[in-house]
Amino acid sequence: MSLDASRTEPRPERPASHETRRRLEHARTTSLTQLHALAADGHTDEQLMSTQKTAIEQTLQDIDAALARVKDGTYGTCRSCHTPVPEERLEILPYTQYCVTCRRRTAT
């Protein structure tokens, strides 16, 4: 295999929508489990519990928005620069809306 072979080989296609949905549903189930565990845990630190609950609820909203993007065909495209979000990023954070560069810009 030559060193240039990887440059000429086609890049693997985006995951099939059923695989994407599976990842998102797994993330959703995990978040719901965390939310239920938080409610049942009886933390005494109300501020910490409220912060965690808010973060989990935001994740659930992000997952639902990602499922809508799968349905309308825009999943995997950065909402800011409109380029494909790298597959590796989607594997780690399947509900992300942005590529790393644009996410850094929106976080500041």
C-alpha positions in Angstrom: 0.0 0.0 0.0 1.4 3.3 -1.0 1.5 6.3 1.3 -0.9 8.1 -1.1 -3.5 5.4 -1.1 -5.4 6.8 1.8 -5.8 10.1 -0.1 -7.4 8.5 -3.1 -9.6 6.1 -1.3 -13.2 7.3 -0.7 -14.0 8.3 2.8 -16.5 6.0 4.5 -20.0 7.2 4.2 -22.0 8.6 7.2 -23.5 5.9 9.4 -26.9 4.6 8.2 -29.8 6.5 9.8 -30.7 3.4 11.7 -27.2 3.3 13.3 -27.5 7.0 14.1 -30.9 6.6 15.6 -29.6 3.7 17.7 -26.8 5.9 19.1 -29.2 8.7 19.8 -31.7 6.5 21.5 -28.9 5.0 23.6 -27.8 8.5 24.7 -31.5 9.4 25.4 -32.0 6.3 27.5 -28.8 6.9 29.4 -29.9 10.5 30.1 -33.3 9.5 31.2 -31.8 6.9 33.6 -29.5 9.6 35.0 -32.4 12.0 35.5 -34.5 9.3 37.3 -31.5 8.3 39.5 -30.9 11.9 40.4 -34.6 12.3 41.4 -34.5 9.1 43.5 -31.1 9.7 45.1 -32.3 12.3 47.5 -29.3 14.6 47.3 -29.1 17.2 50.1 -27.3 19.7 47.9 -30.3 21.2 46.1 -28.1 23.6 44.0 -26.0 20.8 42.7 -29.0 18.6 42.0 -30.7 21.5 40.1 -27.6 22.1 38.0 -27.3 18.4 37.1 -31.0 18.2 36.3 -30.8 21.2 34.0 -27.8 19.7 32.2 -29.5 16.4 31.7 -32.7 18.1 30.5 -30.6 20.1 28.0 -29.0 16.9 26.7 -32.4 15.4 26.2 -33.5 18.4 24.2 -30.3 18.2 22.1 -31.0 14.5 21.4 -34.5 15.2 20.3 -33.2 18.0 18.0 -30.7 15.5 16.6 -33.4 13.0 15.9 -35.3 15.7 14.1 -32.2 16.4 12.0 -31.9 12.8 11.1 -35.5 12.9 9.9 -35.1 16.0 7.8 -31.7 14.9 6.4 -29.5 17.6 8.0 -27.9 15.4 10.7 -24.1 15.4 10.6 -23.9 18.9 9.1 -22.5 21.8 11.2 -25.3 24.2 11.9 -22.8 27.1 11.7 -20.4 26.5 8.8 -22.5 23.9 7.1 -19.6 21.4 6.6 -19.8 17.8 7.6 -19.2 17.1 11.3 -16.3 14.6 11.5 -17.6 11.0 12.1 -15.3 10.7 15.1 -17.1 13.6 16.8 -20.5 12.2 16.0 -19.5 8.8 17.5 -18.5 10.5 20.8 -21.3 13.1 20.9 -24.0 11.9 18.5 -26.3 14.9 19.3 -23.8 17.6 18.5 -24.9 20.4 16.3 -21.4 21.8 15.5 -18.0 20.9 14.3 -15.2 21.4 16.9 -14.1 24.8 15.5 -17.6 26.3 15.5 -18.4 24.8 18.9 -15.3 26.6 20.3 -16.5 29.8 18.7 -20.0 29.5 20.2 -18.7 28.6 23.7 -16.8 31.9 24.0 
